[in-house]
Amino acid sequence: SVEGGPHRIVFTLPPMIVATLRLLWSLPTTDARTTPNLLEGGPPQITRQELFAFAHEMCTRLGSIAPVEGLRQSLLCASSADRADKNGFGNRAACCQLFLNSALACLEANVKDSDTQFLGLQLLVGVLRQ
């Protein structure tokens, strides 16, 4: 069977999240939609906020299937949002907070093993110290 179901998502979503974060850095420094759209033959219009929202959706879905990987990807996105905020790519502090809240919610709701919870808290503290 070609269908992978939830098991395939664990292998598909992390690279998609990383690719989305890489795309964030290739956008112009403004979120203004100044580029022509696809109907006019130009590149697609997208903002950093839309890309962060897409990454958040993927992290949330991943967290419900593979909690530790969802936690790791949420923390990666939080770190990227913080870096974008510090580098003057708009106010991304709220976006960073959204990813951190999502990581904590995933840790609380989906991770039951105390050793894994401790590892998750260590990862969270490491991101917060950056």
SULRA-V945445 format. One record per pair of residues at least 24 apart in sequence whose C-alpha atoms are under 7 Angstrom apart, sorted by the first residue. I is the first residue (numbers start at 1). J is the second residue. D is the distance in whole Angstrom. If there is no record, write none. Layout:
i = [I & I]
j = [J & J]
d = [D & D]
This chain:
i = [6 & 10 & 10 & 13 & 13 & 14 & 17 & 17 & 20 & 20 & 24 & 24 & 29 & 30 & 56 & 63 & 64 & 67 & 67 & 67 & 71 & 71 & 71 & 74 & 74 & 74 & 74 & 75 & 75 & 75 & 75 & 75 & 79]
j = [65 & 62 & 66 & 58 & 62 & 73 & 55 & 58 & 51 & 55 & 48 & 51 & 89 & 89 & 99 & 106 & 110 & 106 & 110 & 111 & 103 & 106 & 107 & 99 & 100 & 102 & 103 & 99 & 100 & 103 & 124 & 127 & 127]
d = [7 & 7 & 7 & 7 & 7 & 7 & 6 & 7 & 7 & 7 & 6 & 7 & 6 & 7 & 7 & 6 & 7 & 6 & 6 & 6 & 5 & 6 & 7 & 5 & 7 & 7 & 6 & 7 & 7 & 7 & 7 & 7 & 6]
